[in-house]
Amino acid sequence: MYKKVSTNMNFVDREKAVEQFWKENWNGIGQWYLKQKRDDDVIISASPEFLLRPVCKRLGVTLMASRVDPDTGIYDGLNC
């Protein structure tokens, strides 16, 4: 079953907005986490993948999150 979240997600430059969010909020999670980070860590979230992918890449961890088309807001499968 597919769930439609929004019909128009093109009102903002998503990539820039997500990049700016993590730039502003990196220090809130990065430092404490990096002290205990392990190679096999996995971040699991119901949030859309495209919102968390940049920070997970920066952290070097595997991500499991909801697959949502960033252009349409339509879930590609079940909510994580």
C-alpha positions as CSV (number, residue, x, y, z in Angstrom):
1,M,0.0,0.0,0.0
2,Y,1.3,3.4,-0.9
3,K,0.6,6.5,1.1
4,K,0.6,9.9,-0.6
5,V,2.0,12.5,1.8
6,S,2.0,15.6,-0.4
7,T,1.2,16.5,-4.0
8,N,3.8,19.3,-4.3
9,M,7.2,19.2,-2.6
10,N,8.8,21.5,-5.2
11,F,8.2,24.7,-3.3
12,V,11.7,24.5,-1.7
13,D,15.1,23.5,-2.8
14,R,15.2,20.3,-0.8
15,E,18.9,19.5,-1.2
16,K,19.9,22.9,-0.1
17,A,17.4,22.9,2.8
18,V,18.6,19.5,4.1
19,E,22.2,20.5,3.7
20,Q,21.7,23.7,5.6
21,F,19.8,21.9,8.4
22,W,22.6,19.4,9.0
23,K,25.2,22.2,8.7
24,E,23.4,24.1,11.5
25,N,22.6,21.0,13.6
26,W,25.7,18.8,13.2
27,N,27.3,19.8,16.5
28,G,24.1,18.7,18.4
29,I,24.6,15.1,17.4
30,G,28.0,14.6,15.9
31,Q,30.5,15.0,18.7
32,W,28.8,12.8,21.4
33,Y,28.1,10.1,18.8
34,L,31.5,10.0,17.2
35,K,33.0,9.2,20.6
36,Q,31.0,5.9,20.7
37,K,30.5,5.2,17.0
38,R,31.1,1.6,15.8
39,D,31.6,0.3,12.2
40,D,28.4,-1.7,12.3
41,D,26.1,1.1,13.5
42,V,22.7,1.4,11.8
43,I,20.4,4.4,12.0
44,I,16.7,3.3,11.7
45,S,14.0,6.0,11.3
46,A,10.5,6.5,10.0
47,S,11.8,9.8,8.5
48,P,12.2,10.0,4.7
49,E,15.6,8.7,3.6
50,F,16.4,11.9,1.7
51,L,16.3,13.8,4.9
52,L,18.8,11.6,6.8
53,R,21.0,10.3,4.0
54,P,23.4,13.3,4.1
55,V,24.2,13.0,7.8
56,C,24.4,9.2,7.7
57,K,26.9,9.5,4.9
58,R,28.9,12.0,6.9
59,L,28.8,9.7,9.9
60,G,29.7,6.7,7.8
61,V,26.7,4.6,9.0
62,T,24.1,2.5,7.4
63,L,20.6,4.0,7.1
64,M,17.2,2.3,7.1
65,A,14.4,4.8,6.7
66,S,11.2,5.4,4.8
67,R,11.5,5.5,1.0
68,V,9.7,8.6,0.0
69,D,10.0,10.2,-3.5
70,P,11.3,13.7,-2.7
71,D,9.5,15.2,-5.7
72,T,6.1,13.8,-5.0
73,G,6.0,12.9,-1.3
74,I,4.7,9.5,-2.2
75,Y,6.0,6.5,-0.1
76,D,7.7,3.8,-2.1
77,G,6.5,0.9,0.2
78,L,5.7,0.8,3.8
79,N,6.7,3.4,6.4
80,C,9.9,2.2,8.1
